[in-house]
């Protein structure tokens, strides 16, 4: 969550509003999802992918 907030609040502001760099950052922020996979049976090497 912090990464998505930082992209807009700090990183994107380094670029001019209509620059390609800022537009990419904005696009990722608006269209991508942050996913966190938690493996509670961590001794198994690949239980998330079975």
CORTATA-V302905 format. One record per residue. N is the residue number from 1. RES is the residue in one small letter. SS is DSSP state (H for helix, E for strand, L for the rest). PSI is psi in whole degrees, 0 to 359 (none if undefined). OMEGA is omega in whole degrees, 0 to 359 (NA if undefined). Layout:
# CORTATA-V302905
N	RES	SS	PSI	OMEGA
N	RES	SS	PSI	OMEGA
This chain:
# CORTATA-V302905
1	x	L	319	181
2	x	H	322	181
3	x	H	315	181
4	x	H	320	178
5	x	H	317	180
6	x	H	326	180
7	x	H	315	184
8	x	H	315	186
9	x	H	329	184
10	x	H	305	187
11	x	H	312	182
12	x	H	327	182
13	x	H	351	176
14	x	H	343	185
15	x	L	154	176
16	x	L	152	190
17	x	L	323	182
18	x	L	12	181
19	x	L	151	179
20	x	H	323	180
21	x	H	314	180
22	x	H	324	179
23	x	H	323	177
24	x	H	315	179
25	x	H	315	180
26	x	H	318	180
27	x	H	313	179
28	x	H	316	179
29	x	H	319	185
30	x	H	337	190
31	x	H	348	181
32	x	L	159	179
33	x	L	142	174
34	x	L	123	183
35	x	L	136	178
36	x	L	115	178
37	x	L	129	181
38	x	L	125	179
39	x	L	104	180
40	x	L	354	177
41	x	L	55	190
42	x	L	338	178
43	x	L	337	177
44	x	L	132	185
45	x	L	324	189
46	x	L	34	184
47	x	H	336	177
48	x	H	336	189
49	x	H	12	179
50	x	L	none	NA
